[in-house]
Amino acid sequence: MTQQARRFPRHLVAALAAAAGLSVALAGCSGGGTSESSGGAEPQTLTLSYQIANSATSPYSVLAQKYMASHPGVTITTNAINLSTYGQTLTTQLQAGNGPDVFQVQGGSGQVQGAVSLANAGLLAPLTGTNIPATIPDGSAAQFSVDGKQYAMPVELLPTGIIYNDAAAKGVGITLTATSTLEDVYAACATASAAGKSLFALAGSQSPNTGILAQLIAQSQVYEATPDWNQQRADGKVTFANTPGWKSTLQTVVDMNTKGCFQPGAAGAGFDALTNGVGSTSATSFGLFAPLGGASDIMSAVPGLTLVGLPVPAPAGTTTKLINGADDSLAINAKTKSPNLAQDFLNWMAEPEQAAQFASVAGEIPIVGGPGQLSPVFAPITQMITDKQYGPFPAQSWPNGQVYDALGTGVTGLITGQATIDQVLQSMDDAWGA
C-alpha cells in the first residue's frame, strides 16, 4: 500500500468488508458473562485492539493516550492489527479466551467482526455507561443491540460516496456537483475517456470496493423508494432477483463499465489503483468510491491536492441519496478482567468532547454532539447532510457476510463479463437463505 493511501483503505475495509468466513470463525463459540477479577480491586489495565492499514495516526490511539493522561494509574495498551488479518485474529483470540479487553467491531451482522454476530455468540459484554446509548443513530439500534441490550458503541458517522478531484476533472472540461444526474455521469465518462483519463478509479479485484459502488447506487435506486427493503427481504416479501431497483443498480454498473467510466484494467486492480489514480495533482482518474473521511488523509500526503465529497448521482427525475451511517464501533470482551474500567473508558469516549476529537482525527463526523465544523471535504454535500438526505449502509443489516461477498465478487464478474445480472442477484438470494 502506498504512503499516499494513508488510512483510507482501513476506513473502506472497516466499513464494508465482507465477512465471508465469520460464521465459520464463530462456530463453537460459547456464551459467557462479564468476568470480574477474583478478589480485590480489578486491574487498572486495558488492552485495546483495532484495525489499521499503515502507520497513520489512529484516533483510537489518540483517545487512549488522552484517557491515561486524565486517569493517573490507568494503563491502556493499544494493539493496531493489519486490516487483512484483523477479523480472523480477533475471533481466534476471543475463542481462545485471550482476546483484548476492548476492541473495534462493526455494526450489524453483514460485515467483518459484526457486533450482532459477536454478541449472539456470547463474546461481548452489554454496555452500561449512561452516555453510551446516545451514540446509536435513530433507527439503527438493531445494528448494535441484541434483545434490548447495547453491545457496541459507534464512534463516528461515515458519509460515504465519491472522493472527487474536482480541479483535475475541470481541467478536462468536466463539472459534477451534488445535483448532477446519472446521465451527467455518463457524459463525463465520455469526456474523461477522450482526454485519456477515467472518471472513476475502481479496485475491481477487491470486493469491499466493488461492493461499496453497488451499495452507493442502490441507496438511490432501491432504498430511497423502499427504505425498509431489508426488512421486507428478511420477511420473505421480496428478493434481490425480483426487485427492479436491484436489477437497475447492477445494470448501472454494467453501463458504467461499457461507457468507459472505470480505468483500463479495473477488474484486476487493487486498492493502490484508487489513491494512485485520484490522489495526485495530475490525476489519471477523478473519483473513487469510499467513506469520504479518507479524502483528508490522502490530501495530507500530497501537498497542493484538494479533494471533495460527492454522492453517486441517481437517474434524472429521481432522488440522490448518500450513505451516512454508524459502523466503526467499540465493544468490551465478555471475559475482561477489568469490566468497570472498560465501561468507564467507553462511557468517557461517548462524551461530546471525545467524540469530536475522534472524528477530527478520523476526518469524519462526530457520533454525538452535532456535526460541528464540517471539513471542507464535505462542502458540496453539506446541505444533504443537514437535510438528512442519506441512509445507513445497506449491507449492515444483511444476515451474514456472504451476501455482501456475493455482491462484491458479482460486480467484478459483471465487469469481466463472466457473470450476468440475474446470476449475481440469485447468488445474493442464495447467500441470504430462506
C-alpha positions, -999 to 999 in steps of 0.1 A, spaced: 0 0 0 14 34 -9 20 60 17 -5 82 -2 -32 57 8 -27 66 44 -57 55 65 -82 54 36 -81 16 30 -86 9 67 -118 30 65 -130 13 35 -125 -22 47 -136 -14 82 -168 0 69 -177 -25 42 -156 -56 40 -174 -89 36 -173 -114 65 -172 -145 42 -157 -166 70 -171 -151 100 -198 -176 107 -172 -204 105 -148 -185 127 -175 -181 153 -186 -217 152 -183 -233 186 -181 -201 205 -198 -203 238 -215 -176 258 -200 -160 289 -208 -132 312 -185 -104 322 -158 -118 344 -148 -98 375 -113 -103 387 -111 -128 416 -107 -109 448 -96 -74 454 -97 -44 431 -98 -51 394 -67 -44 373 -64 -8 361 -51 -20 328 -68 -25 294 -58 -38 260 -73 -21 231 -72 -37 196 -83 -20 163 -75 -25 127 -53 -2 106 -37 -3 71 -5 16 78 13 38 103 -10 68 101 -22 82 134 -52 63 147 -80 81 167 -82 51 189 -45 56 200 -50 93 204 -80 89 227 -63 61 247 -34 84 254 -57 112 265 -76 89 288 -44 77 305 -33 113 309 -66 122 327 -68 90 347 -35 85 366 -27 49 373 -45 35 343 -26 18 315 -41 11 281 -20 -10 258 -30 -4 221 -27 -31 195 -30 -20 159 -36 -51 137 -33 -51 99 -68 -49 84 -61 -80 62 -58 -102 93 -78 -83 120 -111 -102 118 -95 -137 119 -70 -126 146 -98 -111 168 -122 -141 165 -94 -166 172 -83 -147 203 -119 -144 216 -125 -181 211 -93 -189 229 -103 -167 258 -74 -144 255 -89 -116 235 -84 -79 242 -104 -61 268 -118 -35 243 -118 -38 206 -131 -24 173 -161 -41 158 -185 -32 130 -223 -27 133 -247 -54 124 -241 -89 112 -233 -84 75 -197 -72 78 -164 -82 93 -165 -88 131 -201 -77 132 -213 -67 166 -246 -86 164 -228 -118 154 -203 -115 182 -230 -106 208 -251 -136 198 -220 -158 202 -217 -146 239 -184 -128 233 -194 -93 242 -204 -76 275 -235 -54 275 -227 -17 278 -239 1 308 -225 37 306 -251 65 307 -235 83 278 -234 53 255 -270 49 243 -269 84 226 -242 71 202 -267 50 183 -283 70 154 -320 69 151 -333 37 135 -300 19 140 -305 2 174 -307 -33 158 -271 -30 145 -256 -25 179 -280 -42 203 -295 -77 209 -326 -83 230 -327 -47 241 -291 -46 254 -264 -25 236 -232 -44 229 -213 -20 206 -207 18 207 -204 36 174 -175 61 173 -182 82 142 -206 88 113 -192 78 79 -206 99 50 -198 77 20 -198 85 -17 -173 97 -42 -139 112 -32 -136 136 -61 -107 155 -76 -127 185 -88 -98 206 -101 -84 178 -122 -118 170 -136 -125 206 -145 -91 206 -163 -106 184 -190 -140 201 -190 -159 180 -165 -181 196 -138 -201 174 -114 -220 186 -84 -242 171 -57 -272 179 -80 -258 161 -111 -276 131 -125 -265 97 -136 -269 109 -172 -244 137 -164 -220 110 -151 -222 91 -184 -214 122 -204 -185 129 -180 -172 94 -186 -170 101 -223 -152 134 -218 -127 118 -195 -120 89 -219 -115 114 -248 -88 131 -226 -71 98 -219 -84 96 -184 -112 78 -165 -139 94 -144 -136 68 -117 -109 45 -103 -121 11 -92 -103 -16 -72 -122 -43 -91 -104 -72 -76 -114 -61 -41 -150 -70 -31 -151 -42 -5 -146 -16 -32 -169 -32 -58 -195 -38 -31 -194 -2 -19 -200 10 -55 -231 -12 -58 -244 -1 -23 -240 36 -32 -260 31 -64 -286 10 -45 -290 37 -19 -308 59 -45 -323 32 -68 -335 7 -41 -337 23 -6 -349 58 -15 -383 44 -26 -382 14 -2 -362 23 30 -374 -9 47 -364 -31 18 -340 -51 41 -368 -59 65 -391 -69 36 -363 -93 24 -360 -107 59 -398 -113 60 -396 -130 26 -418 -104 9 -391 -95 -17 -359 -110 -31 -329 -94 -48 -338 -112 -80 -374 -99 -82 -366 -63 -72 -364 -39 -102 -343 -15 -82 -316 -41 -76 -317 -50 -113 -312 -14 -123 -284 -10 -97 -264 -37 -114 -274 -25 -148 -259 8 -138 -226 -9 -130 -226 -26 -164 -234 7 -181 -206 25 -163 -182 -2 -175 -193 -2 -211 -192 36 -212 -156 37 -201 -162 51 -166 -135 30 -150 -98 29 -156 -83 3 -180 -77 -30 -162 -102 -20 -134 -114 -56 -129 -80 -68 -117 -70 -36 -99 -62 -34 -62 -66 -6 -36 -34 11 -48 -52 20 -81 -75 43 -61 -51 67 -45 -26 64 -73 -52 73 -98 -71 101 -79 -46 112 -52 -24 133 -74 -24 169 -87 -21 152 -122 -47 126 -117 -54 98 -142 -89 93 -126 -111 118 -110 -131 99 -84 -131 69 -62 -159 52 -41 -152 53 -3 -160 68 31 -154 105 24 -132 110 55 -104 92 36 -100 123 15 -83 142 43 -57 116 47 -50 114 10 -46 152 8 -23 153 38 2 131 18 0 152 -14 8 189 -10 -15 211 -31 -41 184 -36 -78 193 -29 -105 166 -28 -142 169 -21 -171 145 -14 -200 139 -38 -229 114 -39 -232 88 -66 -259 105 -88 -293 89 -93 -311 89 -127 -328 121 -138 -361 125 -121 -352 105 -90 -337 115 -57 -300 111 -50 -291 99 -15 -258 94 3 -248 67 26 -241 81 60 -243 58 90 -225 45 120 -203 14 116 -169 16 133 -176 7 169 -160 -3 202 -171 -34 222 -160 -50 255 -148 -85 259 -173 -105 279 -143 -121 298 -124 -89 305 -108 -88 340 -113 -50 341 -150 -46 334 -156 -14 353 -126 3 338 -136 -8 303 -171 5 308 -158 38 321 -134 42 291 -162 37 266 -186 60 286 -158 86 285 -153 81 248 -190 88 243 -187 123 258 -191 151 231 -156 164 236 -140 130 230 -164 122 201 -155 155 184 -118 147 188 -121 112 175 -140 125 144 -115 152 139 -86 128 138 -105 104 116 -118 131 92 -154 121 98 -185 135 117 -189 132 155 -213 105 166 -228 128 193 -229 165 198 -239 175 163 -217 178 132 -198 209 144 -175 225 119 -175 202 89 -144 195 70 -141 214 36 -143 179 20 -180 179 29 -187 213 14 -206 201 -17 -228 178 4 -234 199 35 -270 205 25 -275 168 20 -261 161 55 -282 189 70 -314 177 53 -305 141 62 -307 131 26 -289 98 33 -294 63 46 -274 37 65 -251 11 49 -275 -13 32 -253 -44 39 -251 -37 76 -284 -54 84 -279 -83 60 -279 -116 78 -243 -126 70 -211 -116 52 -217 -140 24 -244 -118 9 -221 -88 7 -193 -110 -7 -217 -123 -34 -224 -87 -43 -188 -76 -44 -175 -105 -64 -206 -104 -86 -198 -68 -96 -163 -80 -106 -180 -107 -127 -202 -82 -144 -172 -61 -153 -153 -91 -167 -184 -104 -185 -182 -137 -165 -215 -131 -147 -249 -118 -156 -271 -96 -135 -296 -124 -129 -268 -147 -117 -254 -121 -93 -288 -114 -78 -296 -151 -74 -263 -157 -57 -272 -130 -32 -305 -146 -26 -289 -179 -21 -264 -164 4 -293 -148 23 -310 -181 27 -347 -185 33 
